[in-house]
Amino acid sequence: MADLSNLAGLVSEPSGEIDSSVSSVSNRSLRLAEKEKRKGVADPFGLAVKYLSQVEAGTVVRGNDELERNMVRVETVALSKGLPPEVFTVLLDLALSLNAGTANCTRVLKFLIPATVVPQEAIVKGVSWLCVGKMPMNAQVLFVRWVLTVFDLIDCKDDLRSIYGFIFSFVTEENLFPFICHLLYLLTMREHVHPYRVRKLLDIQAKMGRQPFLTQLLALYKVFRPDLVTLSLPSRVRTGFKNHNSTWKVALCAVQRKNTSAVLVDQSLSLDVKEKPSSRKRKLHHLAIPPLSSAFDSNSNKKVFRLQELCSFKELLENIHNIELPAQMGSLLGSALALHYLDCVQDESAFLRLNFWLGHSLQEEFLLCPVDGSSDNTSEGCRFLSTILFTQQFLQEGFSSTESFLYKFLSVWDGCLLRPQILDLLSDIPLMPSFYMHKLLFEPLKQLYFTSTVFFKCSVIECLNSMLVKWLTWHSVSASEGGLDISLNSNSTITMTLSGFMDSVMELVRFVGLLASEGLRLENCHVLLLNQTLAFYETVCDMFLKYSLPLIIMPPAGVFYPALFATDSISVDRLGYIMFRYRKNLTLAKKQEQQREQTFHISRNTYKEFNRNLQAMVNSMWNSWWCIPGSDIEIDKDLIALSKVAEPWCRFDLIHHPALFSYAIEFHQRCWPERKNVDLGSIKTGKYWNWYMEFLFNQGFDGLNNFIQTNTGHGSTLNSQEDGQPKSQP
């Protein structure tokens, strides 16, 4: 019995342990439940998303306080911080399935603001709901607009491209058509262009007429398969796709500002409220070049080499046929190797996509933004435009989107904002027909020019000089290749005949002559403006010899005479060089005309104008006879007598000219140091005249030296240079 009792005691001990173990497990479960409860209270957003994921079809919406409460929680987080990627599928299912009603469908779509990225599976599932045809048309349009707005935030697009055919099927929907064309434009690759799709788009065009959005899509199709799209399309298509992001504009802007660690987005998503569109100062936001990112998933079976993986030019050459363009074409601007690829391959679709990206970015950031004068925004804009300038110089051609932007921007520009970058971009504008130049370029520039400072006037003349040099260089290359037709752009079908080119150059030169003449009059012949003007005419005077253009245009009287009577020696010397080069060009043109070696002939009026200017310059500086009867500078003798100037006829010769007077005084002091009275007339006697000429032209006045030697037979024998240019101003 004792043994049994002992045994019973042994058995009872484990029973107590089991009871305590069960009690501890129960307590642990309670603690976990309490923890989960507290976690749920601490994370109302998670509970709200969980609730919305469980909403089924037929759920009562009207008066459903719990549904409304959870919707408000998610909406508040979305508009303040943005939504995490994992909730997009849940919310799109809720909205597009109409389980919560049509009103809530629109409401959910309007607060779908991403904090970082949007998963592509959510977009694909949304398209599948679109194919069901259950949603009303306004909800379908809103969904596609939302996809366009967040397109560059989609983490990958290969699955989206795999359902290209489903998306294309919606081109028959009239209300959806503009937005579907835009989405197709962003997704289209070469393998997507098929004959039946081209025929479908052409049939729609035959019914609807030439719509800009449809023309853009057909232009992209033609780039990929020119054999399928034989339709003639305008080479300068205006922007066919409008910004569809107004619904999400304010919220996206607020979220992007708060989430500083968010991924860089396409500049077309850098959105701000439009307050005063008529203002000329602009506010710039998020003007950063997006990083290189592949358009395909890293697990994709496609054999491609991603641009962001390139480390050297050697790798570029080895993989040049396997390189895939990035998801965001703007990222090409931030990579030298990517620009090398773009330049080597000359892929028209790449240029088309890059032009589209640039066009939207420039318009959104510089034309549709409110007033802001902060230095940070200006520096961002400066860096962005400088990057575009570097890219255009690297590729040695401009972008059509930049050109279109400039024509719009000039009409609202104040002449101060980002002046160096805007004028540099302006100088890159390609050749255009003369009938476009007045409206697009000359009129807005003229208004700015006559209402701005002398320094802005100098900048405009310098910009137009650079533009002319690029046009002439373009022509000289085309002429050396033996073609009369000049292609305006390597990616454009527009060509211009030689006569059309000459008309455009003539209009530009005459426009600068008008600006310079009036500008010199308004600014009292300011020396900086005069020198910039003479630099322009140094280009103009050599168009025939240096650039093989049979066109010679003389400077107007409003430029020639201020330079002839200038008070600084540099301007007079540059005028001497310009007249010297005009004589060279006209002499060769006359010789070729006599030998019948050229088709175009220089106008007889040009020869007469040159001879008149030459006579005025030689008579005033060499013959001491500056007042020529019947000329542009004839002055009444009685008026001259009132000035009481002694010997007025010799006031502008090589000794008494205001620009050379100090040199004559210095020479006189060297020759006659013992004289107390200065007699400049003694310089003209005997050997002193030749010594003075030698002394004067040894000061670096090569332009005057060449002019005097060519037209009078006299000049410096030590420093004579047949084709030497005048020294620039120190």
C-alpha positions in Angstrom: 0.0 0.0 0.0 2.9 2.2 0.8 4.3 1.5 -2.5 1.0 2.3 -4.1 0.7 5.5 -2.2 4.1 6.4 -3.3 3.2 5.6 -6.8 0.1 7.7 -6.5 2.2 10.5 -5.2 4.6 10.1 -8.2 1.7 10.3 -10.6 0.1 13.3 -9.0 3.2 15.5 -9.5 3.2 15.4 -13.3 -0.5 16.2 -13.2 0.2 19.5 -11.5 2.9 20.3 -14.0 0.5 19.7 -16.9 -2.0 22.0 -15.3 0.5 24.8 -14.9 1.7 24.3 -18.5 -1.8 24.6 -19.8 -2.3 27.7 -17.8 0.9 29.3 -19.1 -0.1 28.5 -22.7 -3.5 30.0 -22.1 -1.9 33.2 -20.7 0.5 33.4 -23.7 -2.4 33.2 -26.1 -4.2 35.9 -24.2 -1.0 38.1 -24.4 -0.7 37.5 -28.1 -4.3 38.3 -28.7 -3.9 41.4 -26.6 -0.8 42.3 -28.5 -2.6 41.8 -31.8 -5.4 43.9 -30.6 -3.1 46.7 -29.6 -1.3 46.4 -32.9 -4.6 46.8 -34.7 -5.4 49.9 -32.7 -1.9 51.2 -33.5 -2.2 50.4 -37.2 -5.7 51.6 -38.3 -4.5 51.9 -41.9 -3.7 48.2 -42.0 -7.1 47.3 -40.6 -8.8 49.6 -43.0 -7.1 48.1 -46.0 -7.9 44.6 -44.7 -11.5 45.6 -44.3 -11.7 47.0 -47.9 -10.1 43.8 -49.3 -13.1 41.9 -47.8 -15.8 44.0 -49.3 -17.9 41.8 -51.6 -20.4 42.5 -54.3 -23.8 43.6 -53.1 -22.4 45.3 -50.0 -24.8 48.0 -48.9 -23.0 51.4 -49.5 -25.6 54.0 -48.5 -25.5 54.5 -44.7 -22.6 52.1 -44.2 -20.6 53.9 -41.5 -18.0 51.3 -41.2 -17.2 51.4 -44.9 -17.1 55.1 -44.9 -14.8 55.2 -41.8 -12.3 52.8 -43.4 -12.4 54.7 -46.7 -11.6 57.9 -44.9 -8.6 56.3 -43.1 -7.1 55.1 -46.4 -7.8 58.3 -48.2 -6.2 60.4 -45.4 -3.0 58.4 -45.5 -3.0 58.4 -49.4 -3.2 62.2 -49.6 -0.7 62.9 -46.8 2.0 60.2 -47.2 1.1 58.3 -50.3 0.2 54.6 -50.6 2.7 51.7 -50.3 3.0 49.4 -53.3 1.2 46.4 -51.8 -2.2 48.1 -51.4 -2.7 49.1 -55.0 -4.0 45.7 -56.1 -6.5 45.7 -53.2 -7.8 49.2 -53.9 -8.0 48.8 -57.7 -9.9 45.6 -57.2 -12.3 47.4 -54.8 -12.8 50.3 -57.3 -12.9 48.6 -60.6 -15.1 45.7 -59.5 -17.7 48.2 -58.3 -18.2 46.2 -55.1 -18.3 49.5 -53.2 -20.5 51.2 -55.8 -19.8 53.6 -58.7 -19.3 56.7 -56.6 -16.6 55.0 -54.5 -14.9 53.7 -57.6 -14.3 57.3 -58.7 -13.4 58.3 -55.2 -10.7 55.5 -54.8 -9.2 56.3 -58.2 -8.8 59.9 -57.3 -6.8 59.2 -54.1 -4.5 56.5 -55.6 -1.3 58.5 -54.9 1.9 56.4 -54.8 4.5 56.9 -52.1 7.2 55.2 -54.1 6.3 52.9 -57.0 3.3 51.2 -58.5 3.5 47.4 -59.0 2.8 46.4 -62.6 0.7 43.5 -61.6 -1.8 46.0 -60.1 -2.0 47.8 -63.5 -2.4 44.5 -65.4 -5.2 43.4 -63.1 -6.8 46.8 -63.6 -6.7 46.3 -67.4 -8.4 43.0 -66.9 -11.2 44.7 -65.1 -11.4 47.2 -68.0 -11.9 44.3 -70.4 -14.9 43.1 -68.4 -16.8 46.1 -69.5 -18.6 46.5 -66.2 -17.5 50.0 -65.3 -19.2 53.2 -66.6 -17.3 55.1 -69.3 -16.2 58.0 -67.0 -14.6 55.5 -64.6 -12.8 53.8 -67.5 -11.4 57.2 -68.7 -10.3 58.1 -65.2 -8.5 54.8 -64.8 -6.5 55.2 -68.0 -5.7 58.8 -67.1 -4.4 57.6 -63.8 -2.2 55.0 -65.5 -0.8 57.7 -67.7 0.0 59.9 -64.7 1.8 57.2 -62.8 3.3 55.5 -65.9 6.9 56.4 -65.0 6.4 55.1 -61.4 5.4 51.6 -62.5 8.2 49.3 -61.3 8.5 47.4 -64.5 6.5 47.3 -67.8 7.3 44.0 -69.5 4.0 42.4 -68.3 2.1 45.5 -69.4 3.6 45.3 -72.8 2.6 41.6 -73.0 -1.0 42.6 -72.9 -0.5 45.3 -75.7 -3.2 43.6 -77.8 -5.8 43.9 -75.1 -5.1 47.6 -74.6 -5.1 48.2 -78.4 -8.6 46.7 -78.6 -9.9 49.9 -76.9 -9.1 52.1 -79.8 -12.6 51.6 -81.0 -14.0 53.4 -77.9 -14.4 57.0 -78.9 -14.2 58.4 -75.4 -11.1 56.3 -74.5 -9.4 56.7 -77.8 -7.1 59.8 -77.1 -5.9 58.3 -73.8 -5.4 54.8 -75.2 -3.3 56.3 -78.1 -1.2 58.0 -75.5 -0.7 54.8 -73.5 0.1 52.8 -76.6 2.6 55.4 -77.6 4.4 54.9 -74.3 4.3 51.1 -74.6 4.9 50.5 -78.3 8.0 48.6 -79.5 9.0 47.2 -82.9 7.4 43.9 -82.3 4.0 45.5 -81.6 3.6 47.0 -85.0 1.6 44.7 -87.2 -0.3 45.3 -90.5 -3.7 44.7 -89.0 -3.1 47.3 -86.3 -1.9 49.9 -88.9 -5.0 49.2 -91.0 -7.2 49.7 -88.0 -5.7 53.0 -87.1 -5.8 54.2 -90.7 -9.5 53.3 -90.9 -10.2 55.3 -87.7 -8.3 58.2 -89.2 -10.4 58.0 -92.3 -13.5 58.4 -90.2 -12.3 60.9 -87.6 -9.9 62.9 -89.7 -6.3 63.7 -88.6 -6.4 63.9 -84.9 -3.1 64.9 -83.2 -2.9 62.0 -80.8 -3.6 59.5 -83.6 -1.0 61.2 -85.8 1.6 60.8 -83.1 1.0 57.1 -82.7 1.1 56.6 -86.5 4.3 58.5 -86.6 5.8 56.1 -84.1 4.5 53.1 -86.0 6.1 54.6 -89.2 9.5 54.9 -87.4 9.4 51.2 -86.5 7.8 49.9 -89.8 8.0 52.5 -92.6 7.0 49.7 -95.0 3.6 49.4 -93.3 2.8 53.1 -92.8 3.0 54.6 -96.2 0.8 57.5 -95.3 2.5 60.9 -95.6 2.7 62.5 -92.1 3.5 66.1 -91.3 7.2 66.3 -90.3 6.4 69.0 -87.6 3.6 67.5 -85.6 2.4 69.6 -82.7 2.2 67.9 -79.3 -0.7 65.4 -79.7 -1.0 64.3 -76.1 -2.3 66.6 -73.4 -1.4 66.4 -69.7 -4.0 64.2 -68.0 -2.7 64.6 -64.5 -4.8 67.5 -63.3 -6.9 65.3 -61.0 -3.8 64.2 -59.0 -1.7 67.4 -59.4 -1.9 68.9 -55.9 -1.7 65.5 -54.1 1.2 64.2 -56.1 3.1 67.5 -55.5 2.6 67.3 -51.8 3.6 63.7 -51.5 6.7 64.1 -53.5 7.8 67.0 -51.4 7.3 65.1 -48.1 8.8 61.8 -49.3 12.3 63.1 -50.0 13.6 59.6 -50.2 11.2 58.6 -52.9 12.5 57.4 -56.2 13.1 60.0 -58.9 10.2 60.4 -61.2 9.7 61.6 -64.7 9.8 65.4 -64.9 6.3 65.4 -66.3 5.1 64.3 -62.9 6.7 67.2 -61.1 3.4 69.0 -60.7 2.4 72.3 -59.2 -0.7 74.4 -58.9 -1.2 76.9 -61.8 -1.9 80.2 -60.2 -0.8 83.0 -62.5 0.0 81.6 -66.0 0.4 85.1 -67.4 3.4 85.8 -65.2 6.8 85.8 -66.9 8.7 84.4 -63.9 8.4 80.6 -63.4 8.7 78.2 -60.5 10.7 75.1 -61.1 10.4 71.8 -59.3 12.1 68.4 -59.5 14.2 69.3 -62.6 16.4 66.2 -62.1 17.5 63.8 -64.8 15.9 60.4 -63.9 18.4 57.6 -63.3 18.8 54.8 -65.9 16.4 52.0 -65.4 15.5 49.0 -67.6 12.1 48.7 -69.2 12.1 45.0 -68.4 12.1 42.9 -65.3 15.5 41.6 -64.2 14.0 38.1 -64.4 12.8 38.6 -67.9 13.8 36.0 -70.5 14.8 38.7 -73.0 18.5 38.8 -73.8 19.3 42.4 -73.4 22.1 44.5 -72.0 20.9 47.3 -69.8 22.4 50.7 -70.2 22.9 51.2 -66.5 25.3 48.2 -66.5 27.7 49.8 -69.0 31.0 50.8 -67.5 33.2 51.6 -70.5 33.0 52.4 -74.2 34.5 49.0 -75.0 31.4 47.3 -73.3 29.2 49.6 -75.4 30.8 48.4 -78.6 30.6 44.8 -77.6 26.9 44.9 -76.7 25.6 47.6 -79.0 23.2 45.2 -80.8 21.7 43.9 -77.5 21.2 47.2 -75.6 17.7 47.9 -74.6 16.5 51.5 -74.3 15.6 52.6 -70.7 12.1 53.0 -69.3 12.6 56.7 -69.0 14.1 58.3 -72.1 15.1 61.4 -70.1 17.7 59.3 -68.3 19.8 59.2 -71.5 20.7 62.9 -70.9 22.6 62.0 -67.7 24.9 59.4 -69.2 27.7 60.0 -71.6 27.8 56.3 -72.7 24.0 56.4 -73.4 24.5 59.5 -75.6 27.3 57.6 -77.4 24.8 54.8 -78.0 22.2 57.2 -79.2 24.6 58.9 -81.6 26.0 55.6 -83.0 22.7 53.7 -83.5 20.7 56.7 -84.8 17.4 55.0 -83.7 14.6 57.2 -84.8 12.2 55.7 -82.2 14.7 56.8 -79.5 14.8 60.3 -80.8 11.0 60.4 -81.0 10.6 59.2 -77.4 13.2 61.6 -76.1 11.6 64.5 -78.0 8.3 63.6 -76.4 9.8 63.4 -72.9 11.6 66.7 -73.3 8.5 68.4 -74.7 6.4 67.5 -71.8 9.1 68.3 -69.2 9.9 71.7 -70.6 6.2 72.7 -71.0 5.3 71.5 -67.5 8.2 73.0 -65.7 8.7 76.3 -67.6 5.4 77.2 -69.1 2.8 76.0 -66.6 4.3 76.8 -63.3 3.5 79.7 -60.8 5.6 82.6 -59.8 8.8 81.9 -57.8 12.0 83.8 -57.7 14.0 81.6 -55.4 17.6 80.9 -56.3 17.2 77.1 -55.7 14.6 76.8 -58.4 16.7 78.9 -60.8 19.8 76.8 -60.2 17.7 73.7 -60.9 16.5 75.1 -64.2 20.0 76.3 -65.1 21.4 72.8 -64.6 18.6 71.2 -66.5 18.9 73.5 -69.5 22.7 73.2 -69.4 22.3 69.4 -69.6 20.1 69.8 -72.7 22.7 72.2 -74.2 25.5 69.6 -73.6 23.4 66.9 -75.2 22.6 68.9 -78.3 26.3 69.9 -78.7 27.3 66.3 -78.2 24.8 65.0 -80.8 25.5 68.1 -83.0 21.9 68.7 -83.6 18.9 70.2 -81.7 15.7 68.6 -80.5 12.5 69.6 -82.2 10.7 69.7 -78.8 13.3 72.2 -77.5 12.7 74.4 -80.6 8.9 74.3 -80.1 9.3 75.1 -76.4 11.5 78.1 -77.2 9.0 79.6 -79.6 6.3 79.5 -76.9 8.6 80.6 -74.1 9.8 83.7 -76.0 6.3 85.1 -75.8 6.3 85.0 -72.0 10.0 85.5 -71.3 11.1 88.6 -69.4 14.7 88.4 -70.8 16.2 87.8 -67.3 15.2 84.3 -66.2 18.0 81.8 -67.2 19.2 84.3 -69.9 22.5 82.5 -70.9 20.9 79.1 -71.2 17.8 80.4 -73.1 20.0 82.3 -75.6 22.4 79.4 -76.0 19.4 77.1 -76.8 18.1 79.8 -79.2 21.4 79.8 -81.1 20.9 76.0 -81.7 17.6 76.5 -83.5 17.9 74.9 -86.9 17.3 76.6 -90.2 13.7 77.5 -90.9 11.8 79.0 -93.9 11.8 82.7 -93.9 8.0 83.1 -93.6 8.1 81.4 -90.2 11.0 83.5 -88.8 9.1 86.8 -88.4 6.3 85.4 -86.3 8.1 82.8 -84.3 11.5 84.4 -83.7 11.8 88.0 -84.8 8.7 89.6 -83.2 9.2 88.3 -79.6 12.9 89.1 -79.8 12.3 92.6 -81.1 10.0 93.4 -78.2 12.5 92.2 -75.6 15.4 93.8 -77.4 14.1 97.4 -77.5 12.9 97.3 -73.8 16.0 95.8 -72.2 19.4 96.9 -71.2 22.4 97.3 -73.4 23.9 94.1 -72.0 20.8 92.1 -73.1 21.1 93.7 -76.5 24.7 92.5 -76.7 23.6 89.0 -75.7 20.9 88.9 -78.4 23.3 90.0 -81.1 25.9 87.4 -80.0 23.2 84.7 -79.9 22.1 85.5 -83.5 25.7 85.6 -84.6 26.2 82.1 -83.2 23.0 81.0 -85.0 24.2 82.4 -88.3 27.6 80.6 -88.0 25.8 77.3 -87.4 23.5 77.8 -90.3 26.4 78.7 -92.6 28.5 75.8 -91.4 25.5 73.5 -92.0 25.3 74.8 -95.6 29.1 74.5 -96.2 29.0 70.9 -95.2 26.0 70.2 -97.5 27.6 72.1 -100.4 30.8 70.1 -100.0 28.8 66.9 -100.3 27.4 68.2 -103.6 23.8 68.6 -102.7 21.6 71.6 -103.2 18.8 70.4 -100.9 19.6 70.9 -97.3 18.0 68.7 -94.7 16.9 70.7 -91.8 17.4 67.9 -89.3 18.7 64.3 -89.5 15.4 63.1 -88.1 13.2 65.4 -90.2 12.0 65.0 -93.8 11.9 68.8 -94.4 14.4 70.0 -97.0 15.2 73.5 -98.3 16.6 74.5 -101.6 19.7 76.8 -101.8 17.5 79.7 -102.8 15.3 79.1 -99.8 18.3 78.9 -97.6 19.6 82.2 -98.9 16.2 83.9 -98.3 16.4 82.7 -94.6 19.9 83.9 -94.2 19.1 87.3 -95.8 16.1 87.8 -93.5 18.3 87.0 -90.4 21.1 89.4 -91.5 18.6 92.2 -92.3 16.9 91.7 -88.9 20.2 92.0 -87.1 21.0 95.1 -89.1 17.7 96.6 -88.0 18.3 95.7 -84.3 21.9 97.0 -84.4 21.1 100.3 -86.1 18.3 101.1 -83.7 20.1 99.8 -80.7 23.2 101.9 -81.4 21.0 104.9 -81.8 19.2 104.3 -78.5 22.4 103.5 -76.6 24.5 106.3 -78.0 26.8 104.0 -79.9 27.7 102.0 -76.8 31.1 100.4 -77.4 30.1 96.9 -76.3 27.1 96.9 -78.5 29.1 98.2 -81.5 31.7 95.5 -81.1 29.2 92.7 -80.9 27.6 94.1 -84.0 30.9 94.2 -85.8 31.6 90.6 -84.7 28.3 89.7 -86.5 29.4 91.4 -89.7 32.8 89.7 -89.6 30.7 86.6 -90.1 28.5 88.2 -92.8 31.4 89.6 -94.8 33.0 86.2 -95.4 29.9 84.1 -96.3 31.0 83.7 -99.9 34.7 82.8 -99.4 34.5 81.0 -96.1 31.1 79.2 -96.4 30.6 79.0 -100.1 27.3 80.9 -100.0 26.9 83.2 -103.0 25.3 86.0 -100.9 26.9 89.3 -99.9 25.0 91.7 -97.7 26.5 95.1 -96.7 26.0 96.6 -93.3 23.4 99.4 -93.1 24.4 103.0 -92.6 23.3 102.8 -89.0 26.2 100.3 -88.4 28.8 101.5 -90.9 29.1 105.1 -89.9 29.0 104.6 -86.1 31.9 102.2 -86.6 33.8 104.6 -88.9 33.5 107.5 -86.5 33.9 105.4 -83.3 36.0 106.7 -80.5 37.7 103.4 -79.7 40.4 102.0 -81.9 39.2 98.4 -81.8 35.9 99.2 -83.6 37.7 101.2 -86.3 40.2 98.4 -86.8 37.4 95.8 -87.0 35.6 97.9 -89.6 38.8 98.0 -91.6 39.0 94.2 -91.5 35.4 93.9 -92.5 35.8 96.2 -95.5 39.0 94.3 -96.5 37.1 91.0 -96.5 34.2 92.4 -98.3 36.5 93.5 -101.1 38.0 90.0 -101.2 34.6 88.3 -101.5 33.3 90.7 -104.1 36.4 90.4 -106.2 36.2 86.7 -106.3 32.4 86.8 -107.0 33.0 89.2 -109.9 35.7 87.0 -111.3 33.5 83.9 -111.1 30.6 85.7 -112.7 32.8 86.7 -115.6 34.0 83.1 -116.0 30.4 81.9 -115.6 31.4 79.5 -112.8 28.3 80.1 -110.7 24.6 80.2 -111.1 23.7 82.9 -108.6 24.9 86.5 -109.2 25.6 89.2 -106.7 23.3 92.2 -107.1 24.7 95.3 -108.7 23.3 97.3 -105.8 25.6 95.4 -103.5 28.6 96.6 -105.5 27.4 100.1 -105.5 26.8 100.1 -101.8 30.3 98.7 -101.2 31.9 101.3 -103.4 30.0 104.1 -101.6 31.2 102.8 -98.2 34.7 102.3 -99.5 34.9 105.8 -100.9 33.6 107.3 -97.6 36.2 105.3 -95.5 39.2 106.0 -97.8 38.3 109.7 -98.2 37.8 110.3 -94.5 40.8 108.3 -93.2 43.3 108.7 -96.1 42.4 111.7 -98.1 41.2 113.9 -95.3 38.0 114.6 -97.1 35.2 113.1 -95.1 32.2 115.2 -96.3 31.3 113.6 -99.7 28.7 115.6 -101.7 25.6 113.4 -102.4 26.6 110.8 -99.9 24.8 109.6 -96.7 27.0 111.9 -94.5 26.7 115.2 -96.4 26.4 118.0 -93.9 25.4 121.6 -94.6 28.5 123.9 -94.7 26.7 126.6 -92.6 26.1 124.0 -89.9 29.8 123.0 -89.9 30.8 126.6 -89.6 28.7 127.0 -86.5 30.8 124.2 -84.8 33.9 126.4 -85.1 36.1 123.3 -85.6 39.3 124.2 -87.4 39.9 122.3 -90.6 36.9 120.0 -90.1 37.7 118.1 -93.3 40.7 116.3 -91.7 39.1 115.5 -88.3 38.8 111.8 -89.2 42.0 111.0 -90.9 44.6 108.6 -89.6 46.2 111.3 -87.4 43.2 113.3 -86.1 40.6 110.5 -85.8 39.3 110.3 -82.2 40.2 106.6 -82.0 43.8 107.1 -83.3 44.5 110.6 -81.8 46.4 109.2 -78.8 48.7 107.2 -81.0 49.5 110.3 -83.1 50.4 112.3 -79.9 52.6 109.4 -78.7 54.4 109.3 -82.0 54.9 113.1 -82.0 56.4 113.0 -78.6 58.9 110.2 -79.6 59.9 112.1 -82.8 60.1 115.6 -81.3 60.6 115.2 -77.5 62.0 118.7 -77.2 58.9 120.4 -78.6 56.5 122.1 -76.2 53.8 122.8 -78.8 52.3 119.8 -80.6 52.1 120.2 -84.3 50.4 117.0 -85.7 50.6 118.4 -89.2 54.4 117.8 -89.2 53.7 114.0 -89.1 52.6 114.2 -92.8 55.9 115.7 -94.0 58.6 113.6 -95.6 59.8 110.3 -94.0 57.8 110.9 -90.9 54.6 109.9 -92.6 56.0 106.4 -93.5 57.4 106.1 -90.0 54.0 107.0 -88.5 52.3 104.4 -90.6 54.8 101.8 -89.5 54.4 102.8 -85.9 50.6 102.8 -86.1 50.2 99.4 -87.7 52.7 97.9 -85.4 50.2 98.5 -82.6 48.2 95.5 -83.8 45.8 97.2 -86.2 46.0 94.4 -88.7 42.5 95.2 -90.0 43.3 98.8 -90.8 46.7 97.7 -92.2 45.1 95.3 -94.7 42.5 97.8 -95.6 44.9 100.7 -96.3 47.4 98.4 -98.1 44.7 96.9 -100.3 43.0 100.2 -101.2 45.8 102.7 -101.3 49.0 100.6 -101.8 50.5 101.8 -98.5 50.8 100.0 -95.3 53.1 98.3 -92.8 55.8 96.3 -94.5 56.7 94.5 -91.3 53.3 93.4 -90.1 51.3 93.1 -93.3 49.2 90.0 -93.3 47.2 89.3 -96.4 44.3 87.6 -94.7 45.0 88.4 -91.1 42.1 89.1 -88.8 42.1 92.0 -86.4 43.1 91.4 -82.9 40.2 91.1 -80.5 39.6 93.5 -77.7 41.8 92.8 -74.7 
